[in-house]
Amino acid sequence: MSTPNTSPQISAGLLALAAGVAVMAVIGAITRLTESGLSIMEWAPVGGALPPLSARRWQELFTLYQASGEYRQHPVSLETFKTIFWWEWIHRQWGRLLALLLLGVVAWFARARLLRGGVARLLAFVFALAVLQAVGGWYLVASGFGERSDVAPWRLVFHLLLALFIYALLLRGGLRAMPRRDAAGKAPPRLLVACWRAGVVLLFLLIASGGLVAGANAGFVYNTWPLMDGDFIPADYARYEGWLRNISENPGAVQFHHRWLAAVVSLLVLVLAAAQWRLCGVCRSAMFVAVAVAVQFGLGLWTLLAVVPVWLGALHQAGALVLLTAMLWNLEFLRGRAIV
């Protein structure tokens, strides 16, 4: 799905939306890291925009939270509840602001006679995905009702990947709407472009495995590297019956998959960046990708060894967004459609 014309206004609007989604993803990471996701046990798309304004309202929300499995397994005071509540409220509030921003961009494009063709189709598709994301967010929270002490890992992964897919669509649209510029050096071989596209798919798979790490709290175990408490494969790799439960809920297995998939993806990206320099000449986009993947791998290792402090976990999530941005930018550069 491409934009029909090069236009600074279209590019600015789509990139502003993409930036808003990126911020949303980082706030979502903080929400998960602070165990705040179940602090609001009701879905009020309109009324929920107002924070609690009285002691009575705080007590009502706290009473709802006390019915959750998370509270029963990890009781907290009202004051602690207020702390975790704010991250979930900010997360939902940012979603509301993004909805207003999307409507504002649509109105801006319509007034400037830019809302046509590919741009109109892209924004309509993004709007549909945004509605699905809002419903999916509540579906995620609802999985924490009852006896569970956390949200369901696969629902968390769906929520995360959908956000990043929306981000990728907006970013690519914004890059393609920039004034075109031919890439310097030789035309890239089709195989190289295909490999970069495969790399983006693998990055999404890696991010999905990171979502499972968050869902299973797998960053809080086996905080050694490269071995996992002295073993290459953790001793409890097959703790549960059934492979599906092991790859989604077993912390040791989930972390094992994420750490080595990260190593494979990082190595692949560095090899592709080196091949691009050799075949097409050195360019800033390939250098940006190489630096981004090296920094992200380092952040992941640091996060693991430090036992996942909130600020570092959020930075690691932001690093994934930076790496995705770099890879999509580089693909558009190879197409001759993005600034070098």
VOTOR-926969 format. One record per residue (C-alpha): residue in one letter; x, y, z; residue number from 1. Coordinates in steps of 0.1 Angstrom, whole numbers. Example, Ala and Ser with C-alpha at 12.3 -4.5 7.8 and 13.67 -1.06 7.14 Angstrom:
<sites>
+---------+-------+-------+-------+-----+
: residuo :    c1 :    c2 :    c3 : num :
+---------+-------+-------+-------+-----+
:       A :   123 :   -45 :    78 :   1 :
:       S :   137 :   -11 :    71 :   2 :
+---------+-------+-------+-------+-----+
</sites>
This chain:
<sites>
+---------+-------+-------+-------+-----+
: residuo :    c1 :    c2 :    c3 : num :
+---------+-------+-------+-------+-----+
:       M :     0 :     0 :     0 :   1 :
:       S :    18 :    31 :   -13 :   2 :
:       T :    13 :    68 :   -13 :   3 :
:       P :     4 :    82 :   -47 :   4 :
:       N :    26 :   113 :   -48 :   5 :
:       T :    57 :   128 :   -32 :   6 :
:       S :    45 :   155 :    -8 :   7 :
:       P :    62 :   170 :    23 :   8 :
:       Q :    28 :   175 :    39 :   9 :
:       I :    19 :   138 :    35 :  10 :
:       S :    53 :   127 :    47 :  11 :
:       A :    51 :   150 :    78 :  12 :
:       G :    16 :   138 :    87 :  13 :
:       L :    24 :   101 :    84 :  14 :
:       L :    57 :   104 :   102 :  15 :
:       A :    41 :   123 :   130 :  16 :
:       L :    16 :    94 :   134 :  17 :
:       A :    44 :    69 :   133 :  18 :
:       A :    62 :    88 :   160 :  19 :
:       G :    31 :    87 :   182 :  20 :
:       V :    27 :    50 :   177 :  21 :
:       A :    64 :    45 :   187 :  22 :
:       V :    59 :    65 :   219 :  23 :
:       M :    28 :    43 :   226 :  24 :
:       A :    49 :    12 :   222 :  25 :
:       V :    74 :    24 :   247 :  26 :
:       I :    47 :    34 :   272 :  27 :
:       G :    32 :    -1 :   267 :  28 :
:       A :    66 :   -16 :   276 :  29 :
:       I :    67 :     4 :   308 :  30 :
:       T :    32 :    -6 :   316 :  31 :
:       R :    41 :   -42 :   314 :  32 :
:       L :    74 :   -38 :   332 :  33 :
:       T :    57 :   -21 :   361 :  34 :
:       E :    29 :   -47 :   363 :  35 :
:       S :     4 :   -20 :   356 :  36 :
:       G :   -17 :   -36 :   329 :  37 :
:       L :   -44 :   -49 :   351 :  38 :
:       S :   -48 :   -19 :   373 :  39 :
:       I :   -78 :    -7 :   353 :  40 :
:       M :  -104 :   -35 :   353 :  41 :
:       E :  -130 :   -17 :   331 :  42 :
:       W :  -132 :    -5 :   296 :  43 :
:       A :  -145 :    30 :   293 :  44 :
:       P :  -133 :    45 :   260 :  45 :
:       V :  -150 :    79 :   267 :  46 :
:       G :  -155 :    81 :   305 :  47 :
:       G :  -121 :    66 :   312 :  48 :
:       A :  -104 :    97 :   299 :  49 :
:       L :  -109 :   113 :   333 :  50 :
:       P :   -86 :   102 :   361 :  51 :
:       P :  -100 :    94 :   395 :  52 :
:       L :  -109 :   127 :   412 :  53 :
:       S :  -121 :   116 :   446 :  54 :
:       A :  -111 :    92 :   473 :  55 :
:       R :  -144 :    73 :   467 :  56 :
:       R :  -135 :    68 :   430 :  57 :
:       W :  -100 :    55 :   439 :  58 :
:       Q :  -115 :    30 :   463 :  59 :
:       E :  -140 :    18 :   436 :  60 :
:       L :  -112 :    11 :   412 :  61 :
:       F :   -90 :    -5 :   439 :  62 :
:       T :  -119 :   -28 :   448 :  63 :
:       L :  -122 :   -39 :   412 :  64 :
:       Y :   -85 :   -46 :   411 :  65 :
:       Q :   -87 :   -66 :   444 :  66 :
:       A :  -109 :   -91 :   425 :  67 :
:       S :   -81 :  -100 :   401 :  68 :
:       G :   -58 :  -130 :   404 :  69 :
:       E :   -28 :  -107 :   402 :  70 :
:       Y :   -39 :   -89 :   434 :  71 :
:       R :   -47 :  -122 :   452 :  72 :
:       Q :   -12 :  -135 :   445 :  73 :
:       H :     6 :  -102 :   450 :  74 :
:       P :   -15 :   -79 :   473 :  75 :
:       V :    -6 :   -42 :   473 :  76 :
:       S :   -17 :   -12 :   493 :  77 :
:       L :   -40 :    15 :   479 :  78 :
:       E :   -10 :    38 :   476 :  79 :
:       T :    10 :    13 :   456 :  80 :
:       F :   -21 :     7 :   434 :  81 :
:       K :   -22 :    44 :   427 :  82 :
:       T :    14 :    42 :   414 :  83 :
:       I :     7 :    14 :   390 :  84 :
:       F :   -26 :    28 :   380 :  85 :
:       W :   -11 :    59 :   364 :  86 :
:       W :    10 :    40 :   339 :  87 :
:       E :   -20 :    21 :   326 :  88 :
:       W :   -40 :    53 :   325 :  89 :
:       I :   -13 :    71 :   306 :  90 :
:       H :   -11 :    42 :   282 :  91 :
:       R :   -48 :    44 :   275 :  92 :
:       Q :   -48 :    82 :   274 :  93 :
:       W :   -20 :    82 :   248 :  94 :
:       G :   -42 :    59 :   227 :  95 :
:       R :   -70 :    84 :   228 :  96 :
:       L :   -46 :   112 :   218 :  97 :
:       L :   -34 :    91 :   189 :  98 :
:       A :   -70 :    87 :   178 :  99 :
:       L :   -74 :   125 :   178 : 100 :
:       L :   -41 :   129 :   160 : 101 :
:       L :   -52 :   104 :   133 : 102 :
:       L :   -85 :   123 :   128 : 103 :
:       G :   -65 :   156 :   127 : 104 :
:       V :   -42 :   143 :   100 : 105 :
:       V :   -72 :   131 :    80 : 106 :
:       A :   -89 :   165 :    83 : 107 :
:       W :   -56 :   182 :    73 : 108 :
:       F :   -51 :   161 :    42 : 109 :
:       A :   -88 :   165 :    32 : 110 :
:       R :   -86 :   202 :    35 : 111 :
:       A :   -53 :   203 :    15 : 112 :
:       R :   -69 :   180 :   -12 : 113 :
:       L :   -43 :   153 :    -4 : 114 :
:       L :   -67 :   126 :     9 : 115 :
:       R :   -70 :   105 :   -23 : 116 :
:       G :   -56 :    74 :   -38 : 117 :
:       G :   -30 :    55 :   -19 : 118 :
:       V :   -30 :    80 :    10 : 119 :
:       A :   -67 :    76 :    16 : 120 :
:       R :   -65 :    38 :    14 : 121 :
:       L :   -35 :    38 :    38 : 122 :
:       L :   -52 :    59 :    64 : 123 :
:       A :   -85 :    39 :    61 : 124 :
:       F :   -65 :     7 :    67 : 125 :
:       V :   -46 :    23 :    96 : 126 :
:       F :   -79 :    34 :   112 : 127 :
:       A :   -93 :    -1 :   109 : 128 :
:       L :   -62 :   -15 :   125 : 129 :
:       A :   -64 :    11 :   153 : 130 :
:       V :   -99 :     0 :   161 : 131 :
:       L :   -87 :   -36 :   162 : 132 :
:       Q :   -58 :   -26 :   184 : 133 :
:       A :   -81 :    -9 :   209 : 134 :
:       V :  -104 :   -39 :   211 : 135 :
:       G :   -73 :   -61 :   213 : 136 :
:       G :   -60 :   -41 :   242 : 137 :
:       W :   -91 :   -48 :   262 : 138 :
:       Y :   -90 :   -84 :   251 : 139 :
:       L :   -55 :   -85 :   265 : 140 :
:       V :   -65 :   -70 :   298 : 141 :
:       A :   -95 :   -93 :   300 : 142 :
:       S :   -72 :  -123 :   299 : 143 :
:       G :   -60 :  -113 :   334 : 144 :
:       F :   -94 :  -116 :   349 : 145 :
:       G :  -101 :  -147 :   370 : 146 :
:       E :   -73 :  -167 :   385 : 147 :
:       R :   -44 :  -156 :   362 : 148 :
:       S :   -18 :  -134 :   378 : 149 :
:       D :    -7 :  -120 :   345 : 150 :
:       V :   -22 :  -114 :   310 : 151 :
:       A :   -21 :  -141 :   284 : 152 :
:       P :    14 :  -141 :   266 : 153 :
:       W :     0 :  -147 :   231 : 154 :
:       R :   -25 :  -119 :   235 : 155 :
:       L :     4 :   -96 :   246 : 156 :
:       V :    24 :  -106 :   215 : 157 :
:       F :    -6 :   -99 :   192 : 158 :
:       H :   -11 :   -65 :   208 : 159 :
:       L :    26 :   -57 :   204 : 160 :
:       L :    30 :   -69 :   168 : 161 :
:       L :    -1 :   -51 :   157 : 162 :
:       A :    13 :   -18 :   171 : 163 :
:       L :    46 :   -23 :   153 : 164 :
:       F :    28 :   -33 :   121 : 165 :
:       I :     8 :     0 :   122 : 166 :
:       Y :    41 :    18 :   129 : 167 :
:       A :    58 :     2 :   100 : 168 :
:       L :    30 :    10 :    76 : 169 :
:       L :    30 :    47 :    86 : 170 :
:       L :    68 :    49 :    86 : 171 :
:       R :    70 :    34 :    51 : 172 :
:       G :    43 :    56 :    38 : 173 :
:       G :    60 :    87 :    53 : 174 :
:       L :    93 :    77 :    37 : 175 :
:       R :    78 :    70 :     3 : 176 :
:       A :    61 :   104 :     3 : 177 :
:       M :    94 :   122 :     6 : 178 :
:       P :   109 :   138 :   -25 : 179 :
:       R :   126 :   109 :   -43 : 180 :
:       R :   163 :   107 :   -46 : 181 :
:       D :   183 :    82 :   -66 : 182 :
:       A :   205 :    60 :   -44 : 183 :
:       A :   242 :    66 :   -49 : 184 :
:       G :   265 :    39 :   -63 : 185 :
:       K :   255 :     7 :   -80 : 186 :
:       A :   219 :    -5 :   -83 : 187 :
:       P :   213 :   -30 :   -55 : 188 :
:       P :   210 :   -67 :   -65 : 189 :
:       R :   175 :   -81 :   -61 : 190 :
:       L :   188 :  -108 :   -39 : 191 :
:       L :   202 :   -82 :   -15 : 192 :
:       V :   168 :   -64 :   -13 : 193 :
:       A :   150 :   -98 :    -8 : 194 :
:       C :   174 :  -106 :    20 : 195 :
:       W :   167 :   -73 :    38 : 196 :
:       R :   130 :   -79 :    35 : 197 :
:       A :   135 :  -114 :    50 : 198 :
:       G :   155 :   -96 :    78 : 199 :
:       V :   126 :   -74 :    86 : 200 :
:       V :   103 :  -105 :    89 : 201 :
:       L :   129 :  -121 :   112 : 202 :
:       L :   130 :   -89 :   133 : 203 :
:       F :    93 :   -91 :   138 : 204 :
:       L :    97 :  -127 :   148 : 205 :
:       L :   124 :  -117 :   173 : 206 :
:       I :   102 :   -89 :   187 : 207 :
:       A :    74 :  -115 :   191 : 208 :
:       S :    97 :  -137 :   211 : 209 :
:       G :   106 :  -106 :   232 : 210 :
:       G :    68 :  -102 :   238 : 211 :
:       L :    67 :  -137 :   251 : 212 :
:       V :    97 :  -130 :   274 : 213 :
:       A :    77 :  -101 :   288 : 214 :
:       G :    46 :  -122 :   291 : 215 :
:       A :    64 :  -150 :   309 : 216 :
:       N :    86 :  -127 :   331 : 217 :
:       A :   115 :  -146 :   315 : 218 :
:       G :   140 :  -118 :   320 : 219 :
:       F :   141 :  -124 :   357 : 220 :
:       V :   156 :  -159 :   354 : 221 :
:       Y :   190 :  -172 :   340 : 222 :
:       N :   206 :  -138 :   343 : 223 :
:       T :   239 :  -150 :   329 : 224 :
:       W :   254 :  -150 :   294 : 225 :
:       P :   262 :  -168 :   271 : 226 :
:       L :   254 :  -199 :   292 : 227 :
:       M :   222 :  -202 :   312 : 228 :
:       D :   234 :  -209 :   347 : 229 :
:       G :   262 :  -231 :   333 : 230 :
:       D :   241 :  -248 :   306 : 231 :
:       F :   236 :  -240 :   269 : 232 :
:       I :   201 :  -253 :   271 : 233 :
:       P :   184 :  -246 :   304 : 234 :
:       A :   177 :  -276 :   326 : 235 :
:       D :   139 :  -268 :   327 : 236 :
:       Y :   136 :  -263 :   289 : 237 :
:       A :   107 :  -289 :   288 : 238 :
:       R :    91 :  -281 :   321 : 239 :
:       Y :    55 :  -283 :   309 : 240 :
:       E :    37 :  -309 :   288 : 241 :
:       G :    31 :  -297 :   252 : 242 :
:       W :    55 :  -276 :   231 : 243 :
:       L :    31 :  -247 :   227 : 244 :
:       R :    29 :  -241 :   265 : 245 :
:       N :    66 :  -244 :   268 : 246 :
:       I :    75 :  -219 :   241 : 247 :
:       S :    50 :  -193 :   255 : 248 :
:       E :    49 :  -198 :   293 : 249 :
:       N :    81 :  -216 :   303 : 250 :
:       P :   105 :  -188 :   313 : 251 :
:       G :   137 :  -208 :   305 : 252 :
:       A :   125 :  -219 :   271 : 253 :
:       V :   112 :  -185 :   262 : 254 :
:       Q :   144 :  -168 :   271 : 255 :
:       F :   165 :  -194 :   253 : 256 :
:       H :   147 :  -188 :   221 : 257 :
:       H :   148 :  -150 :   224 : 258 :
:       R :   185 :  -148 :   232 : 259 :
:       W :   197 :  -170 :   204 : 260 :
:       L :   172 :  -157 :   178 : 261 :
:       A :   186 :  -122 :   187 : 262 :
:       A :   222 :  -135 :   180 : 263 :
:       V :   211 :  -149 :   147 : 264 :
:       V :   192 :  -118 :   136 : 265 :
:       S :   221 :   -95 :   147 : 266 :
:       L :   247 :  -115 :   128 : 267 :
:       L :   225 :  -116 :    97 : 268 :
:       V :   219 :   -79 :    98 : 269 :
:       L :   257 :   -72 :   101 : 270 :
:       V :   264 :   -95 :    72 : 271 :
:       L :   238 :   -78 :    50 : 272 :
:       A :   252 :   -44 :    59 : 273 :
:       A :   287 :   -55 :    50 : 274 :
:       A :   274 :   -70 :    17 : 275 :
:       Q :   256 :   -37 :     9 : 276 :
:       W :   287 :   -17 :    15 : 277 :
:       R :   307 :   -40 :    -8 : 278 :
:       L :   281 :   -42 :   -36 : 279 :
:       C :   265 :    -7 :   -35 : 280 :
:       G :   291 :    15 :   -18 : 281 :
:       V :   290 :    28 :    17 : 282 :
:       C :   258 :    46 :    26 : 283 :
:       R :   245 :    61 :    59 : 284 :
:       S :   214 :    40 :    60 : 285 :
:       A :   234 :     7 :    61 : 286 :
:       M :   257 :    22 :    87 : 287 :
:       F :   227 :    32 :   108 : 288 :
:       V :   213 :    -3 :   106 : 289 :
:       A :   247 :   -18 :   117 : 290 :
:       V :   251 :     5 :   146 : 291 :
:       A :   214 :     1 :   156 : 292 :
:       V :   216 :   -37 :   157 : 293 :
:       A :   249 :   -37 :   177 : 294 :
:       V :   235 :   -12 :   202 : 295 :
:       Q :   202 :   -32 :   205 : 296 :
:       F :   221 :   -65 :   211 : 297 :
:       G :   242 :   -47 :   238 : 298 :
:       L :   211 :   -33 :   254 : 299 :
:       G :   194 :   -67 :   255 : 300 :
:       L :   225 :   -83 :   271 : 301 :
:       W :   227 :   -54 :   297 : 302 :
:       T :   190 :   -57 :   305 : 303 :
:       L :   194 :   -95 :   311 : 304 :
:       L :   225 :   -92 :   333 : 305 :
:       A :   209 :   -63 :   353 : 306 :
:       V :   177 :   -83 :   359 : 307 :
:       V :   155 :   -60 :   339 : 308 :
:       P :   152 :   -26 :   356 : 309 :
:       V :   122 :    -8 :   342 : 310 :
:       W :   142 :    20 :   326 : 311 :
:       L :   165 :    -4 :   308 : 312 :
:       G :   137 :   -27 :   297 : 313 :
:       A :   119 :     4 :   282 : 314 :
:       L :   151 :    14 :   265 : 315 :
:       H :   155 :   -21 :   250 : 316 :
:       Q :   119 :   -18 :   236 : 317 :
:       A :   128 :    16 :   221 : 318 :
:       G :   160 :     1 :   206 : 319 :
:       A :   138 :   -25 :   188 : 320 :
:       L :   118 :     4 :   173 : 321 :
:       V :   150 :    22 :   163 : 322 :
:       L :   163 :   -10 :   146 : 323 :
:       L :   130 :   -15 :   127 : 324 :
:       T :   131 :    21 :   116 : 325 :
:       A :   167 :    17 :   104 : 326 :
:       M :   159 :   -14 :    84 : 327 :
:       L :   128 :     1 :    68 : 328 :
:       W :   147 :    33 :    60 : 329 :
:       N :   175 :    12 :    44 : 330 :
:       L :   150 :    -7 :    22 : 331 :
:       E :   135 :    25 :    10 : 332 :
:       F :   170 :    38 :     2 : 333 :
:       L :   177 :     7 :   -18 : 334 :
:       R :   145 :    15 :   -38 : 335 :
:       G :   159 :    50 :   -44 : 336 :
:       R :   129 :    65 :   -26 : 337 :
:       A :   143 :    78 :     7 : 338 :
:       I :   169 :   103 :    18 : 339 :
:       V :   203 :    88 :    21 : 340 :
+---------+-------+-------+-------+-----+
</sites>
